[in-house]
Amino acid sequence: MRRALVRLGVALLTALVLLVAYGLLVEPRLVRDEERFPVDLPRLPADAPSRTVAVFSDLQVGMWFANTGMVEDIVERVVEERPSAALIGGDFVYSHDPVPAEQVDRAVDLVAPLTAAGIPTFAVLGNHDYAVGAVDELVVGLESIGVRVLRNEAAPVPGTGAGAAALHVVGLGPARPDRTDVAAALAQLPNGAPRVVLAHNPTSFPQLPADSAPLAVAGHTHCGQVAVPFTPEWSFLELTAEERYVVDGWAPPGYGAVGNRLHVNCGIGFSVAPIRIAAPPQLVLFDLQPTTRGSP
C-alpha cells in the first residue's frame, strides 16, 4: 500500500512538473490561437466591401521572461493579413523594472512593422500602462510611428470612406484606474458612422448605450491565463465579478445594453507569472460586412 502511494505521488508530481513546463515553455511561446469571425456591422454602407480588423492585446513588455517572441509572431501574421485596421487593446508595458522608458521603446519596436506596412493601427492604454507611469511616453512613442492612441476618442480608419460613411474606431480609457468616458468618446462620432469600440477592460462595456457598440473588443483578462479544466476559468487572475462573467470570447446574450456585442481577447503576455495553460496567446480577425437588417 505504501509503495502504491509513493508511486502515485511520484506520478502526480511528474504530471505537475510537465504541466508547469508546458505552461512556461510551450503554450505561450509556440501555440498561437487565431480566430476569425464574420460580423454584420450596422451602419456600414450597403455597397461597402467586407473590411477586416485584426485585434490583439496585452503585450506586457517588462514582465520577467516576457513573451515578446509571440508578439513578433502575431504582428508578422497581421502584416501578412493586411487588414483594414489593426487594433491593440492596451497593457503595452508591465513593471517598474526595467525602467518604463526601456519597456516603451521595446513595445514601440514590436508593433512598428504594422504601420511600416501601411496598416492603419489604433490602440488604447491599459491599467499597467497607467500603473507604471508610462502613459505619456507610450503616447509619444506610439504616435511617432503612426499608431493612433485613443483616450476616450473616436477616429476614422483611413481608406474606408469619408465622413459618416467611414469606418470609425472608438477607443475607451481603462476602467482601472477610472479613465473610461463613454460619452466623450461617442460624442466624436459623426451621426450614423459605422464603428468598432476598442477597450482594455471588459467592465467598460456595460456603460455603452444601447445600439452604440455593435462590435466591441476588449482584453485585460488573459482569458484566466491558467484555465485548467475543472477549475474556474478565472482561477489565476484576481478579477472583478463582472470580469469573471466575461473572461474570454463572446459575451453571453443580455450582457450589456441592447444592440451591443462584446468579444474579449486572450491577449499575449502575462501577469504575476510567465505561464499560460489552456489560454494561449490570441489574434482575432473580424470580417465586417454590411448588415441587411437595417441600421439601429
N, C-alpha and C positions, 0 to 999 in steps of 0.2 A: 504494500500500500504506500509506504513511504517513498519507494523508488518511483512509483507511478506519479505521485505528487511532484517529485523533483523533475521528472520528465515533462510533466505538464507545465511546471513553472518555467523550465528552460524553453519550451516551445512558445509559451506566451511572451517571454522576454525577447526571443528571437523575432517573433512576429512584430512586436512593438518596435524593435530596432529597425527592422526592414521598413515598417510603415513610416517612421520618422525619416529614414534615409530617402525614401520615395518623396516625402513631403518637402524635404530640403533640396534635393538634387535633381529630381526627375520632373514632377508635375509643374512646378513654377518655371522651370528653365527649358523644358523640352516639349511640353504639352500646351498647345495654343487652341483655345476654344473659339471657333469662328461661327457666328450665327448670321443668318440672313433672313429678313422678313419683308414681304411686300406690305405696304401701308397705304391705304386710301387716305389722302390728305384733303380735307375740306378747304375750300378757297383756292386751291391750286387750279389755275385756268384749265378749262376742259381740253384745250389744244396743246397744253404743256407736255413736253416729253417726260418720261419717267426720270426722276432725279435721285441719285444715291447719296446718302450721307453716311459717313463712317464714324463710329463712336468708340472711344476708349477712355480710360480714366485711371487715376491713382498711380502715378509713376513712382512716388515715394523715394525719390533720389535722396540719399543721405542716410537711409536705413542701412544698418550693418548687413553685409552680404546682399546688397541690393540687387534687384532683378533687371538691371539695365540691358542685359543681352536680349531679354524678351521684349523690352521697349523697342530696341532696334529692329527686331524681327517684325513686330506689329506695324511700326512706321514703314518699313520696307513693303509690307503687304498692302498698306493703304496707298502708297505711291504706285504700286503695281495696278491697283484697282482704279485709280484716277476718278474718285468720286466727285460729285458737285461740291461737297464740303467735307471737311474733317472737323469733328467736334471733340474737344478734350475736357473731361469732367473734373478737373481740379486735383489738388494734392500733388503738385509737382515735386515738392520737397518734403522732408520729414523731420529733421532734427536740428539741434543747435551745433552739432559736431559731426562732420567738419563745418566750418563757418558757412552760414547760409549763402554767401556770395559764391562760394565754390559749387554748392549744390545747384544754385540758379544757373550758373554757367553750363554745368553738365546737362541740366534739364533742357535748356535752350538748344544746346548742340544736338540732343537726341531728337527733338521734333523739327529741327531746321530742314531736313530733307523734304518735309511736306510742302513748305512754302517755296523751297528751291525748285520743286517740281511744278509749281504754279497752282497748287491745290489751295483754294480758299480755306483758311483754318481759323477756327474760333475756339476760345477757351473761357472757362470760369475758374475761379480760385476755390480752394478747399480749406477746411479747418486747420490743417497742418501748415498751409502756406501762411495763414494768419498767426498761428501759434509760435512759429519761429521768427516772425517779424520780417518775412521776405516779400511782402506784398509789393512794395514799390519797386524793388529790384526785379521781381518777376514781370511786372507790367512793362517796365522799360526794356528788359531783355527780350521778352517775347514779341513785343511790338516792334523791336528793332529788326526782327527777321520777318515781319509781316503777319504775325499771329494777332488777331483782334481779340483782346481781353475784354469780356463783357462783365461789367459790375452793375447789375440791375439796368441793363441797356438792351436795345434791340438794334440789329444791323442787317442790311440786305446781303444776300450771297451774290457776289459778282458773277455775271454771266447767266443769271436766272430770270432776267426781265428787268423792267423799270417800274418804279413807284410801287403801287399796291399789288402789281402783278408779280413782283419779285418774291422769291422765297426768302424769308427772314429767319434769323436765329435770335431768340430771346434768351439772354443769359442772366441767371439769378445769382446773387451773392449767397454765400454759405449760411446755413441755419445756425451753425456753431463756428464762430460767435454769431450773434444776431445781426446778420448783414443782408437778409432777404427782404427785398422791397418789390413785391409783385406789381403794385400799382405803378411805380416809377418805370419798371421795365416794360410793361404793356402799353404805357402812355406813349412810347416812342414808335409804336407800330402804326403804319398807315391803315386806315379803315379797310377791313376786308383782306388784309395781306395774309397769304399762307405762311405758316410758321412752325418751327420746331423749338420747343423750350428746352434749354440746357441748364441743368442744376447740378450741384455737388451732392446735396443731401436729399434723399427721397422724402424727408419730412417737410420739405418746402412745397411739395406737390399739392397737398390738400388746400393750400392757400390760394391756388389758382381759381379764378371764377369759372363758372360753367362755360363750356364751349371755347375757352381761351387757349387750351393746350391739347389739341387732338393727338399730338405726339409730344410727350415729354420724356427726357432721358436724364438719368442720374447715376452716380457712382457711390463712393464712400463706404459701402458695407463690405466690400471684398467678397460678397456672397457667403459671408461667415468665415472665410479663409480656411478654417478647418471644419468641414461639414461631414464628419464621419457618420456613416449610416447608423440609424437608431439613436442618434443624439440630435438635439435641436439644431437646426441649420445655422443658428446664431451662436453656436457654442463657444467660438473663440473670441469674438468681439463683444465688448460691453456696449450693447445697442439700446436705444430707447425702445419703448413699447411699440411705437409706430414703425420703427425700422425692423423690428422682429417680424412685423406683419408683412413688410415688403422688403425682403433681403436680396432677392435676385429675380431676374426675369420680369415677366409682365405682372403688373399689379392685378389682383382679383377684381372682378366687377364690383362696383359700389365703393371702391377706394378713390376718394377724390370726388370732385363735382361732376355733374352730368356732362357728357361730351368730351371729357378729358381722359387720356390714356397714358400710363407711365410704364417705362421699361428701366429696370435697374441693372447696370453693368457690373460685372465682377471685378473690373479693374485689372491692374498688372502687378503692383507692388505689394508690400507687406506692412503690417502694423505689429509692434511688440516683438515678433519673432519671424525670421525669414522662412516661413513654411506655408505651404498650401496643400490641402488634402481635399479632394472632391470639390474643389473650387478653382479650376485652372484659370490663368490669365485669359482675358477675353477681348475679342474685337467683334463688334456688331455692325452689320451693314443693313441699312433701311432703304428699300427701294420705294420711293414716294411716287404715287400716281394719282391723277385726278379722281375724285370720287364722283360717282354717278347718282349719289343720293341727295344732292343739293348741299348748299352751304349752311352751317348752323348759324 
